[in-house]
């Protein structure tokens, strides 16, 4: 919601001009979130090639996976490495644990692998109201201990800590940005964190999602989510807001300003639009939102009324993740600007030399062109249809089925086939993964229909380092899943 105005100063001489230009270039760099909750992730080397091909200069990670960080070595790509929420308690209660983590996950990669780590994200949205205060008492101490560990490792000036927070940590008492302040129930916790960030020269990181406002409120004005200037504006005193992002961001600025930290740097840690899983989640809206944001707030350098200029941002996200929790909604698995296999979803200009086109993953290898579908002879009324579909969707991904989704136009038989095929593909096309109580069969004819794509999985472990033991273990899991399905059918 609100954010405070960046101070500007006049620079004199060529040194000042060079300094200013370097700041502008740094802030305007394109950043993305790289999540890895996928059943068949592309190898880190393939993802890094995508980043470089699209001239993406910054990446935000949600953990400190060794292979991922190694792949980013010597690329010059700026990295924000993450610490999951479930580690906050340990770090809050042990400085030695924080030091050990920094040594293993930051120092080694900087000093030996030449990874350009610039930030450590301590937790991820730990103050979400849905967490019921689980991380209130551990976030700040963990933040302090990690920063101290960085200082002891002689990295205090090079690497800064931050805490990615959801926009629900602040609100407006007047429904206008100028009424912004931190949530009453966490106000003291937030001031501790904000003061610490200010004292240590670290940024405030916030995740802002206009899509969520539209998803959770059917009366939300759709045009106010975008950047075309077509919405009925919100007038706050002498300031006019034409989109929800600017008003939300400036609400944070006002909250910081009211509490004495009006000049604290702000990073937008996550912002984006999903392409499936909801009636308002589609490639058309996603392209419109992301391109509008890119052109006005990053490449265009417009900023917000309270803080003009380019905004330091990480788009959410780079690639789809089919293993993410769908508790927030089915759209959670469809935030990527690329599909799970690295194919671009739509045209998006990142201000590089690719003429508005995203460059997809190269040399991706797929499994055979075959699909698991409902047998033509099987009956929809069969008593095993419902439990079989439920089993398939529980273990696979059926979030493209439903009202307003990419596969909403399928008939009942095709819906069942989609569920069967999703399980079959995630199970690496194992023979036992297409045995749904005699209801299914394997076909070589692509059952895709219109915008609904019946996927084919990429080869497991291709280019990866899991090895023979890991592959055998996965096959064992598939066989066990098949046995469970058979037992359920018998019982």
ROTOR-602397 format. One record per residue: x, y, z of N, C-alpha, C, O, CB in turn; residue in three letters. Coordinates in steps of 0.05 Angstrom, whole numbers, plus 5000, padded with zeros to 4 digits. Atoms other than C-alpha are relative to their C-alpha. Glycine has a CB too. Example, Ala and Ser with C-alpha at 12.3 -4.5 7.8 and 13.67 -1.06 7.14 Angstrom:
# residues 2
501849765000524649105156501850245000503950245013498050015025ALA498449764999527349795143498550225014499550445018500950094971SER
***
This chain:
# residues 491
501649765000500050005000501750255000501750374978498250005023UNK498749745004504450625015503049995004504149835019498950205018UNK497149994998511850795007501150284999499950444985501249824979UNK499249724997515951405023501950094978503349934966501350045026UNK498749895023519151864974503049985002504250055023499250284995UNK497150025000526351724955501250284999500350454983501049834976UNK498749745001530752314970501750024975503049824967501750045024UNK498349965024534252604909502050225007501550405022498250094975UNK498049804995540552994909501450074974501649914956502149905021UNK498649915024544153404857502949905001504249925022499950314997UNK497250105001550753114835501650194982500650304963500149724988UNK498349825016556453524809502449844990503549685004500950245016UNK497650125010562053304764499549734988497349614991502149975021UNK500250265014563252674723499849775019498549575013502249964981UNK500050234981564352234784497149965010496249735012501950065024UNK502850024991557352394810498249884978496449724984498950275008UNK501750105022554352254741500449704996498549554993500650154974UNK499450285002557851584736498749845022497549635018503049944999UNK501250134977555451404806497049974996495849765002500650155025UNK502850015005548351584788499249804980497349654983499050284992UNK500650195021548451184724500349715010498749545002501750054976UNK499650274990551150574760497749915018496849685017502649985015UNK502250064983545550614811497549944984496149744989499450235019UNK502350045017540250674757500249734986498249594985499850224979UNK499750255014543050084718499649775019498349575012502849984988UNK500350214981543249664781497149965007496249735008501650065025UNK502850024991536149824802498349894977496449744982499050275009UNK501750075022533349724732500549714990499149624972500450194977UNK499450275009536349024724497549825005496149855025502449895015UNK502350184998531148484712500649775019502749645017499249894972UNK499850224981530147984769497749814998495549894991500350105028UNK502250204999526147334774500349825024502549795035500149844974UNK500050214979524246834827500449734986499049674967497550015017UNK499550275011526946134813499249805022500749755040503049964991UNK501050214982522745614850500549734989500749694965497150045006UNK499250275009524244874848498149785010498849555011502849945010UNK501950214991517944524874498649874976496349914971497950135019UNK501050135024517144104812500649705001502749625013501350124975UNK499550295000516543354801502249944980503749754984497449854992UNK497950045020521143404740501350264993500950384972498749874974UNK498749745005525444024747502149984978503449784975501350105026UNK497849985019529944244691502650015015502750125038499650244981UNK497449984986537344174709500850295005500150474988502249864983UNK499249724995540244804741501650124977501350364972501750005025UNK498549895022545044884682498250094978498850294965502049794990UNK501949925020539144914635498650265007498250444991497949784995UNK501349754991535645444677501950234999501150454990499049965029UNK498149785002541945864682500450084971500750324966502749915013UNK499849925029542545834606497650174992498050364977500249744983UNK502449845006535446094602500350295011499750484998497549875012UNK499649744988537146664650501950174983501450404978501249975028UNK498149855016543146864608499050064972499450284962502649834998UNK501149955027539646784541497950235001497650374981498749754989UNK502049784997534147264567501250245014499750435020497649895015UNK498649774988539347734598498750085026498550325033500050234981UNK501149954973536147664667502450015019504049835021498049775008UNK497649954985541147954715499849945030501949955044500750294997UNK500350054972538247774783498149765004496249734989498950255015UNK501750234995535247154813499649975031501550015046501149744988UNK500750044971531747024880499349705004497649594990497650185008UNK500450284994532046314909498649975026498750155043502849855000UNK501550044975527846014964501549815019500549755041497349884994UNK498450164983533345574992502950044991503550234977499249704999UNK497249975007540845464984501049744988503049634996501750075025UNK499350255013541044854939502850024988503550214974498049924979UNK497249995009548344684925500350004970501750174959501549765012UNK499750015029547444494852499150254986500250344966498449764990UNK501049755012543345114837502150225003502650364984497450085014UNK498049794996548545574868502549954984503750144974500650025030UNK497750065016554245214834499650084971501450194958500749715001UNK500649935028550845314767500050304995500550394973497249894992UNK499949715002550446064781502850125002503150364999498150125020UNK497349914997557846104793501250124974500750014953501749785010UNK498649875022561946564748498150114978499050174956501949814987UNK501949885019555646824713499650305003498850444985497349865002UNK500549724994555447504746497250065008496650285016500750174976UNK502849964992548047404760499850055030501049905046498349764992UNK500349934972546247734826498049815013495849775003499150305003UNK501650214987543347234875499050085027500550195044501749745003UNK501149984973538647284935499449715008497749584996497450185001UNK500350284992539246614971498149995024498150185041502749885007UNK502150014980533546395017500549815023501849605020497549944987UNK500150184977532846095086497049945006495550135011501450135026UNK502950074996526145715094499150065029500850075047499649704994UNK501149934974521545885152500649795021500949865045497050044997UNK499750204980522545215185502849995012503449845031499549734988UNK497349984988529845405199500350245018502350275031502150014978UNK499849754985528246055234500449955030501950085043497550174996UNK499850064971527445735303502949935007504050025028498149775008UNK497350094994534345415299501950245000503650275018501049804979UNK498249775002537846055277499450215022501250355031499850134973UNK500749814979534046475328501249925027501750095044496950035003UNK499150104975536646035384503049925000504049825020498449775009UNK497250095002543745895359501550164980501150144956500149704993UNK498249855018548846375332501949814985502649874962501550215015UNK498250195013553345785317498749874976500049824956500949785020UNK501550125022547945475273499950204976500250124953497149925008UNK500049795020547446135235502850024986503050044962499150275011UNK497249985011555046165227500649764982501849794961502050015023UNK499650245016555245445202498650024973499749944952499249755015UNK501649975025549745585151501350204981501650144957497150085007UNK498749805016553246215126502549894987503149934964500650255016UNK497650125010559745845119499549814977500949814957501649865022UNK500650215020556745275080498550104976499050004954498449785013UNK501849925021551645645038500650284988499450354967497349995010UNK499349745011554646335027503050034995503850074973499050235020UNK497149965002562046375041501349824978502849914961501449955026UNK498950195019563845745001499450084972501150084954499149725006UNK500849945027559945954941501150264990501750294966496950014998UNK498849755009562646664940503049964996504150054975499550225021UNK497150015001569946494954501149784981503149824969501049955027UNK499050225016570645834917498649974973499949904953499849745015UNK501650045025565145824864499350254986498250254964497549845006UNK500449745013564846564849497150064994496450154972501750024975UNK502849935003557346634859499650285011500650355033498249795015UNK500449724992555047354863497650035019495550145012499550174975UNK502149984980550847294927500050285012502150375022500449785022UNK500249734990548347974948498150025024498450205040499050184978UNK502049994979542547824995499649725012499849524997497450124991UNK501150244988540347295044497250065010496850235027501849895024UNK502849964992532747245051499549825024499449585021498149944977UNK500450154975531447035123497049955003495650125013501250155025UNK502950075000524746675119498650104975499850244958498750125025UNK501649925022519246775069497150055009495749875016500049784977UNK502649924991513047165088499349895027497149785031497849924979UNK500450134974513746935161497750125016496749995035502550025016UNK502149874985508447435186497349974987495450124994500750295005UNK502650045012502847185142497949955021498449805040500149774980UNK502150044980496347215181499249715002498449625024497550174993UNK500850284999494946495162501949825016501249605022499949894971UNK498150164984501146265201499450035030500649895047502950104995UNK500949974972497646485266502350065019502349965042498649755008UNK497949914982503946795295502249805004503849835023498950085025UNK498150224995508246165288502950105000504649995013499749794979UNK497249925003514546565269500550285011502550405005500750004970UNK499849734991513347225305502550045018503950235016497650085016UNK497949974981518447105360502849914990504849965003499349855025UNK497450115010523846775317501250154976503650134971499649714992UNK499049875024524347205255502250215005504350204993497750134985UNK498049794994527947805284502649895011504849975002498850205019UNK497550114990533047405326501549854978504049864977499549825023UNK498750145022534446965265501350194981503650154972498049824985UNK498949805018535447575222502650125012504550164997497950234996UNK497649884986540347875273502349815000504649894995499250085028UNK497850194999544347235280501249944973503649904971499049745013UNK499050055027544947125205501850244992503950204980497749964980UNK498449765007547347845196502750005015504850065004498550255007UNK497550014985552447755252501949794989504349824989499449945029UNK498350215012554847115219501350094975503650034969498249754994UNK498949885024555847485154502350195007504450194993497850154983UNK497949814992559948015190502549845009504749915002499050185023UNK497850174991564247475223501449874977503849804979499149795021UNK498850125024565447175155501250214981502050144959497949834985UNK498949775016567847855130498450054974499450134954502949944992UNK501749965023561847895084497850215006495950254990498749744991UNK502149824992557848425121499550234982497250324980500750115027UNK500449785019558948965069499149914973497850054958502650164997UNK500650115027558048515009497249874999495849894979502049794992UNK502550155000551948105030498250125022499150155045500449705005UNK501849884981545848405064497649815006496949654988498950274990UNK502350164993540048065100497450164994497450404994500149915030UNK502649885003532748195087497949795007498649565011499650114971UNK502250184994525947885102497850054980496450254982499050035030UNK502249975018521047785045497449995015496849785027500149794977UNK502549984985514348005074497750034981497950174961500150235020UNK502449965015507347955047498950285005499450405027497949795007UNK501149734997503648615036498050025023497050245029498850094974UNK501949984978498948425093501350095026499950105046498649745003UNK498849914975504048665144499450305004499950415026503149964999UNK500849724996501449375132497250034988496249874973502050194986UNK502749955009494649675119499550305003501050455015497849845015UNK500749724998491150345113497550035017495549905013499650124972UNK502349954982486550605167497950164986495650194996500950145025UNK501849825014483251065116499249904972497650034958501150284998UNK500450105027483150625054501450164979501050124955497049994993UNK498249855018488051115023502949955008503549895031499350315001UNK497250054993495551035018501150165023502650065039501750064976UNK498949834978496851615065499249915027500350015047499150284995UNK500850114974493351235120501549755008500849615027497149945001UNK498650254996498450675117501649995026502850185035501949964978UNK498350064977501750365178500249705003498749554990498850135027UNK499750294996504049685201497749895016496550035033502649935013UNK502250144987498849185225500350035031502449995041499849714992UNK499949954971497049325298501149775015502749815034497250065010UNK499150244984498248605322502949944997504049795013498349764992UNK497150055004505348595294501650254999503950254990500449844974UNK498749745002507149325299502850015013504750105000498350225011UNK497550004986512649245350502149824987504449894984499749925029UNK498250185014515648645314501150134974503450114968498649734993UNK499249875025515749035249502050235005503950264990497650114985UNK498149784994519249635281502749895007504750015000498950185023UNK497450134994524649175309501549934974503949984971499649755017UNK498850085025525848905239500850244983503050244972498149824984UNK499449765017525449575203502450155011504150234995497550184999UNK497749874988530349895252502649854994504649974987499650045030UNK497750175005535149315244500950024970503350054965499549715007UNK499349975029534749355167501350264995503250284979497549964983UNK498949735004536050095170502850025011504650134997498250215013UNK497449984988541850035217502249844985504549924985499949915029UNK498050175014545149485176500250064970501749924956499249715004UNK499849935029544149815108498649804982499549764960502850034992UNK501550215015539249275086497350114990496350305001499649765017UNK502549915011532949345044497649865013497849655024499949954970UNK502650124993525649215061498949864976498849984954498050225011UNK500950165022522948665017497049945003496249835024501649754996UNK502950044998515448625002499049854975500049904953498550275003UNK501350145022511248164958497250114996495650115014499949695006UNK502649865006505348504924498749854977499949814955500550304993UNK501450165020500048114885497250124994495350055008499749725009UNK502649915008494348504851498149774993495749794996500250194977UNK501750235007491847824825498549895024496249825022501849784987UNK501350114976490447584896497750175008495650065017502149985023UNK502349824993486048194908497749944982495449934991500850294997UNK502250075018482048014846498949725005496549685003501150024971UNK500950284995481847274864498349995025496349845026502549835004UNK501450024974479447394936497650185001495950145019501950065022UNK502249814999474547954921498650024972499750154955500950285009UNK501450005027469547854863499250294992498650334968497649835001UNK500849725006467848604868502450184994502150424990498450115023UNK497649845005475048824858499950104970499549944952502549845005UNK500049905027475349284796502349894984504649954990500050315000UNK498050145015479148874744502150194989504550144991498849844978UNK498149815013482249474708502050125019504150205011498450224985UNK498249884980485249724773502449825005504349915018498450055025UNK497750184996489849114773502150054979504449964983499049714999UNK498149975022493249324708501050294999500350465015498749924974UNK498549755002497549904685499350164975500950334966502949955001UNK500849865025493650164624498850275005498450424986498149834985UNK501249754994490650754660497050014994495950234992501350224984UNK502850015007483550524644498249985025495750005022499549764983UNK501650034975481250444717499150275010500350485005501649855021UNK500849764986477350944757502150065021502649895038497149975013UNK497749954982482951294796499150045029496950115035501550254990UNK500349954971483751334871501450265006503850285000501049775017UNK498849744994485052044894500550035029498650025045498250244989UNK499249984972488852114959501250285004503650334998502149785008UNK499149734998489352854974500750114973498950134956502550025019UNK499349905026493253144916501349784983502449854962501950235004UNK498750215015495752464892497949814988496049735001501949845018UNK501950175015492152034840501249734994503549724984499050144974UNK499050275005492951284835498249864979495849844982500049835027UNK501550135022491050914771500249705001499049574984501150114974UNK499850294999492950214792500649925029501550085046502349894982UNK499950104973492949784854502949985010503450035034498749735002UNK497350034992500449654855501150265012502250265034501849914977UNK498949744990502350394862498850075027500250175045499450224980UNK501349934974497250494918501049825022501549915044496949984997UNK499150184979499549874955502950065008503550085031499949714989UNK497249944995506950034948500350265016501950275035501650034974UNK499849744986505850754971498849985028499550145046498650214984UNK500950044973501950505031502349915018502549995041497749795000UNK497650094985508350155053501850245004502950275026501549784984UNK498349764997512250795040499050185023500650285039500250164974UNK501249844979507451175085500549875027501150005047497050054995UNK499650144975508050635139502950045010503350085033499349704996UNK497249954992515650695138500450285008501850345028501849924976UNK499649724994515351445137498950085027500250235042498750174978UNK501349934974510551495196501749905024501550015046497249885001UNK498550124978515251065237503050085000504649975014499849704999UNK497349885000521551465220502049874982504449924985501049985027UNK498250135018524451045164499250044971499249864955500149705006UNK501049935027522051405102501949954977501049944954499150285000UNK498150035021528451305064501149714997503049664983502450185004UNK499050275001529250555075499549894972497349914961498549825021UNK500450125027530450205007498049785000497749635020502749904990UNK502150205003524849754983500649834976501249934954497250134998UNK499950195023525349124940497349874998496249785018502349795005UNK502450165005519248814909500949714995501949654973498250114976UNK498950275002520948084922498449824982499549644971500149895027UNK501750175017515047784885497850174988496550325003498949765015UNK502349885013510148054834499649864974501549804960500350314996UNK500550145025506747704776497149934996495450045011501749754999UNK502850075006500547394747500049714989501549654971498750194979UNK500050285009498846644739498449974973497050154965498749825021UNK501250055027496446334673498049784999496949724978502249944981UNK502050225000491845774695499149955029500350065048501249744988UNK500950084974487945484753497850185011496850145033502250005019UNK502149824991482846054758498950154975500450184955501050205022UNK501249875023478146434711501550264993501450354970497150065005UNK498449755005482547064718502949944996504550134992499650205022UNK497250085004489046674710500249894972499549664967500949795021UNK499750095028490646634636502350154988503250364998497450054984UNK497749875012496346814589499550294991501350454990501049844976UNK500749735010492747434562500350205023501750415020497250014989UNK499849824977492047754631502950015010503950225018498149915022UNK497250014989499047524652501850174983503550324993501049715001UNK498349845018502347824591499450305003501250475004499549924970UNK500849724996498448474600501150115026502150335027496950024999UNK499149914974500248524673503150035001504150245008499149825023UNK497150004998507548334669501350204981503250344989501149724995UNK498949815019508948744607499550295009501250465007498949964972UNK500749744990505349344636501850085024502750315025497150015008UNK498249944977509349294701502850054991504250235000499849775020UNK497349975010515849194664500550274988502550414994500749784980UNK499649755015514949794619499850255017501150455013498150014977UNK500549764985512450274671501850035025502650255032497150025009UNK498749984974516150094735502949905000504449975018498549845019UNK497250095001522649754714501550134977503250304981500249694998UNK498649885023524749924644499350294996501150454989499349844974UNK500849725003520750564641500950185023501050425020497050024998UNK498949854977523250774710498050195012498850395025502350154991UNK502049814991516651104727499850005031499550225043497349934988UNK500350014971516150864799497250065008495350034993501950185013UNK502749934989510351084843500050295008502150425009499449825025UNK500149714993507851774864501850075024503050285025497250075007UNK498349944976511551714931503049954995504750075008499049845023UNK497250065006517951414902500349974970500249744959500849745014UNK499550025029519251584829502649864995504449855012500050294988UNK497650135008524551194792499749704998497749595007502350075019UNK500250295003525950464774499849865027500949945047502549904985UNK500550154976523649954825501649744998501449594978497049955004UNK498550254998528249384846498049775003496649755024502150005023UNK502250195001523848784828500949724992502749694975497850094982UNK499750275009523748024822497349904991495549865007501249825022UNK502550115010518247764777499549725012501449575016500049994969UNK500850264991514447164803498249884979496049974974498650015028UNK497550124995516146704773501249924973500049974952499849765019UNK498750085025521046414722498649774987498049774963502949935005UNK500950255012518045724713497849885018497949915043502349814997UNK502250134985511745334734501149785019503249665014498049884981UNK499250204980512144874795497649835006495749925019501150145026UNK502450174998507344284794499849865027498049705031500049804978UNK500150134973508944064866499350215022499350135045502649875006UNK500749804979507044724901497349935013495649815000500050284987UNK502650034986501544704952497950174986498450404978500350095030UNK502249855012494844914924498050095021495850165014498549824979UNK501849894979491945124991499150284994496850354998501549995027UNK500949735007491945854968498150004976496550194973502350184995UNK501650015024488645644902501449844978503949814979499450284989UNK498850165021489745214840502050154983503650034969497849884983UNK498249835016493345794807502949995009504750064995499150285000UNK497350004989499445684852502049864983504449934985499949885027UNK498150155016502545204803500550124972501749994955499149714997UNK499949895028502145674743500950294999500050454983497249994988UNK499049724999505946324760502250054979502850284974501050065027UNK497749975017511646204711499550164975497350154963501149744993UNK500149895027513146614649500849794980500649824956501850264998UNK499450245016515545934624498549765012498049755036503149945000UNK501150254991512045264627502149835014504549905014498749844976UNK498250174985515144694668502449914983504549864994498549765011UNK497950105017519244484608501750224987503350174969498949824978UNK498449785010522045174594499050134974500450294962502749914995UNK501149875024517445364536498750275009497450285029497849824987UNK501249754993515446104537497049994997495949854980501150234981UNK503050005001508046234551498950224982496750184971499050035028UNK501049775015507346904516502350184993504550155004497750155015UNK498049805007511147484486500450185025498550275037499150174976UNK499449834977514647894540502750144994504750004992500049855027UNK497549855004519748444528501350065026500250195043499450264984UNK498449954976525048454581502150234995503950265011501449755009UNK498249785006528549054549502749914990504650074991500350165025UNK497450095010533948624518499949994970498350134957500649725011UNK499850005030535848464446498449774987499049704964502949974993UNK501550235011530847894436497450094987495749924981499449815022UNK502349905014525548334403497449925012495549854998500149914971UNK502550064986520248214456499449715003497349645013497850134985UNK500550294998520947454453501749885023504149955026500749864974UNK498550154979522847014512501449774986500449654968498149905022UNK498450225011528246504497499649765018500349775042503050084998UNK500750244985526145804519502549835006504749884997498049844987UNK497950194993530245234547500949854975499349794958499049805022UNK498950135023534744884498500649705006501349635029502650144991UNK499250294998535844134485498449855021499549685035502949985005UNK501750144980530043914529499149734987498249724964497550175008UNK500750265010528743174521497549895015497349915039502449805004UNK502550094989521842874531499849705000501449564986497750124984UNK500750295002519142174544498649954973498150134958498449915024UNK501350075025515641804488497450154996496150235015499549704999UNK502649875006509642114453497849805003496849684984500050114971UNK502250174993504441704488498650105025499850235042500949705004UNK501749884979498741864535498349785012497649584999498350224989UNK501850184987494441494585497250135000496950355010500949945030UNK502749885003486941604571498049795009498649565013499550094971UNK502250184994480241304589499449824976499349924954497550165009UNK500650195021478640684549497450084986495550165000499949715010UNK502549945014473340804495497749825010495449905009500349974970UNK502050194991469740184522499150045029497249925038501049724996UNK500749964972469740434594497650175003497050354987502450125015UNK502549854996463340714623500450215021501750175042497849805009UNK499849784980462741374659498749935026499450035047498750254988UNK501550084976457941044708501549805017500649725039497349904992UNK498550204985463240544731500650105028501550335031502649924985UNK499649924972463840564807502950075006503550205026499049795018UNK497249954995471440594801501050264988503350334992501649774990UNK499149755014471641234760500750215021502950325020497850114982UNK499549794981471041714819502549955017504250135019497650035018UNK497650044984476241394865502650004983504750094993499849745015UNK497650005017481041304806500950284993503250354994499549844975UNK499449725007480542034786501150145025503050305023497650144989UNK499149874975481342254859502849925006504450095014498149925023UNK497350104995487541824866502050144982504150234990500149704997UNK498149895020490642084802500550305006502750395005498849974972UNK499649724995489342814819501450065026502850275028497250144999UNK498649964975491742744890503049984997504550135009499049805021UNK497150055003498442474867501250164977503750174974500449714996UNK499049865024499042884803499150295001498950415022499249864974UNK500849725002496743564779497650044982497850014958502350184991UNK502449965016489543704757499050295002496750344998497849815010UNK500849724996489644454769499150154974498150374976502250155013UNK500949885025488244594695497149924994496150004973501849924977UNK502850075002481344284704498350175018499150235041499649695006UNK501849834983475644714729498950244985499750284962501550095025UNK501349775013471545324714502050224992503550315009497950125019UNK498349785010475145834671502949934995504550114989499850225019UNK497350085003481545434666500549924971498749934954500849775018UNK499350065027485245224603498649754990498349714966503049974997UNK501350255008481744544603497150005008495949785010501549775013UNK502849994991474844784624498149914978495749854984499350285008UNK501850085022472044604555499949704995498649614976500950134975UNK500050295003473243854563497449875008496149975027502449875015UNK502350154991467543354567500949825023503249815030498749844977UNK499450174977467042854624502149794994503949755011497449875009UNK498150215007470942314589502850114997504849995006499249864974UNK497449885003476542784571501250105026503650105031499950244980UNK499149934973476843044642501349775014503449805027497750115017UNK498950244987478042344667502649934987504649865001498049764997UNK497550065014483242224613502250195009504550115012499650024970UNK498049814992486842864634501249925027503649935031498850295002UNK499150084974487242624706501849754998504049745010497649945019UNK498450245003489741934685502850074988504849974997498549804982UNK497449945014495042234639501950165018504350125017499450154975UNK498349844982497542724691501549815019503949845023498350205016UNK498750204983498942144738502049834985504249784995498049825014UNK498350175017501941734682502650144993504850024994498549924974UNK497649845007506742284661501850055024504250025022499250264986UNK498449944976508942474731501449745010503549765022498250115022UNK498850264992510341724742501949904978502649674978497849805004UNK498050075021515041734682499049794980500649634971502649915013UNK501250195019510241344638500449715007500649544990501050064972UNK499750284991511140724680497549844992495349944994500549995031UNK502250175010506840144655497849985021495450005014501049734993UNK502050034979503340054722498650265007496650265021501449905025UNK501249744994501640804724497650054982496350264985502050224997UNK502449975017496240704670498349755003497349644983500850044970UNK501850234995492340144703498050095021498350025045501749755010UNK502149904983486240474733497649814999495649884987499350294993UNK502250194997481739874748498849934973496349914971497850125018UNK501050075027481139704674498750224985497550184964498149785003UNK501349775012478740404658501850144979500850314964499250205021UNK498149845015485040654622501649844980501749594982501950145019UNK498350125020489440514563502150204990501650444992498449894976UNK498049825011495740804530499550044971498949854956502949885005UNK500549935028494941164464502350164989503750305004497450154997UNK498049835013499641474414498850244986500250404973501649834979UNK501449775012494441984391499850215021498650175042497249914989UNK500149784981495142654425497150085006495750174988501650244989UNK502749934993488642784463499650305006497450385014499149845024UNK500349714995490043534471497750124984497150034962502750144993UNK502449885013484043974455500050305004500150395027497449875012UNK500049714998484144714439502450105016504750035010497450105013UNK497849904983488145074493500849815022502749865037499150265012UNK499450204979488244454537502149814990501649654971497449855009UNK497750165008494844104531500349765018500849795042502650164999UNK499450244985495643384553503049974998504149904977498549744988UNK497149985001502943414572501449744997500349525002500950135025UNK498150235000508742944562502350095017503550315014501049934970UNK498049934981513842934617502850014987503449854969500049815024UNK497250005008521143124606501449765012500549665033501450275007UNK498550234990526142574616500950055029502050265034502449934982UNK499149964973527442474690503050005003504449844990498849795019UNK497149994994534342674715501750084976504250064978500949745011UNK498349955023536542884646501950235007501050445016498450064974UNK498049804993542943264655500550045029502150205037499250264988UNK499849964972542143184729502249825013503749694998497449955014UNK497950144986546442854782498949805020500349715038501950195014UNK501350174980541542404818501349724999501749595020497049984996UNK498750255003544741774790498149765000495749795003502049965021UNK501650255002542541044785498449955025496149865023501949774994UNK501450064976540640984858497450165002495350065009501850055025UNK502449834999535841574855497949924980495649924987500850294994UNK501950095020532641324791498649755008496249725005501449964973UNK501250254991531540634820498050065023495849945024502249815010UNK501849934978528440954882497450124989495250054999501450205019UNK502449895011523641354840498249784987495849794990500750214979UNK501650225012521540734801498649845021496349755017501849824982UNK501250154979520340374866497550155011495550025017502049965023UNK502349854991515740944889497749974981495449954990500850295003UNK502150035020511840894824498649725003496249715003501150034971UNK501250274996510940134834498349985025496249865025502349795000UNK501550014976508740224905497450154998495350075008501750135023UNK502549855004503640754884498049834984495649844990500650264984UNK501850175015500940264833498849795017496449725013501549884977UNK501150214982500239724886497950115018495949985024502349885016UNK502049884983496540204931497450044986495350004997501150275010UNK502449965015491640364876498549744996496149734998500750134972UNK501250275004490439624863498649925026496349825025502149804992UNK501150084975489239504937497450165006495550055016502050045022UNK502449844995484340084941497749914983495449914992500650294993UNK502150105017480539804882498849755011496449715010501249964971UNK500950254990480139114913498250045025496149925028502349815007UNK501549954975477839384980497450164995495950225014501750165020UNK
***
